[in-house]
Structure formats: C-alpha cells, structure tokens
Amino acid sequence: MIVLDTNVVSALMRPELNTPVAAWLNRQDFASIRITVVSLHEIAYGVEMAPEGKRKEILRRGFEELRHGEIGEDILLLDPAAAAVAAVVRAAAERATGYCDVPDSLIAGIALAHGATVATRNLAHFKHFGVPLVDPWAAAM
C-alpha cells in the first residue's frame, strides 16, 4: 500500500498536468493507493485559505473531484492504533531534530499502522519517522 502525502495529492489536483507525478502514479497498482483524512484536512484548509476568485474555484472543483473519485473512495483514518504510532514517531523526530510537523507525523503514523509506504516530495519531513518513502518526482525519471 502507498499513502500519498498532501503534496502528491495537491499535484494531482492541479489543472495543469504534473507529468512526473502522473507518470509515476500510472505505473502503480491503483488499488494500493490511499490518502489519509489528514491530507483531506490539509487540502480543504488550503482551499478555504485561498483568496476568493477563479483560482479558488478551480481548487474547490479539484478537491471535490478528488473526494468523489476513485482515490477518495478508501480514505485512511486516524484510528487509535495510528494515533499511538504517530505519537511515538513524532516524539522521536522531535528528539532528533527539535521540531516535528504534526500533520506529517499523523500521516506517517497512519502509514506505519497500515504497513504502507509514504509517497512524498518532502523526504526530509518524513526521514525521522521510520516509514518507507518514495518520491514520485524523482521516481518518474
């Protein structure tokens, strides 16, 4: 199973095709691709924070297509097991670096609880969580 980080989901929502990410995704077993409730929150928040106008409407449509499309059918939740794992990896990352992005630790905890790999462009954000990683931008080359 591969869990898409928010930056990958965002790349797939844009009106202009992100060729490297699309090429990488097309090589995956689509049945193994998941997103988390954390990414849904981050994307919804980003849409809400965008200034009113055409761009916000494009983002809103992209978000709705994502939620109601194939990729939005099986969303991984932050259940008690994933929350406990996220707490452990967050503490480890904070001890190692002095900082930890909470949404990233939640995505990592969910992925680890499901035995999944995280697809992200932000490898540095996830490297202290002990979760397997793949960078769709680099893997497409």
Secondary structure, DSSP 8 states (H G I E B T S, - for coil): -EEE-HHHHHHHHSSS--HHHHHHHHTS-GGGEEEEHHHHHHHHHHHHHS-SSHHHHHHHHHHHHHHHSGGGSSEE---HHHHHHHHHHHHHHHHHHS---HHHHHHHHHHHHTT-EEE-S-HHHHTTTT--EE-HHHHT-
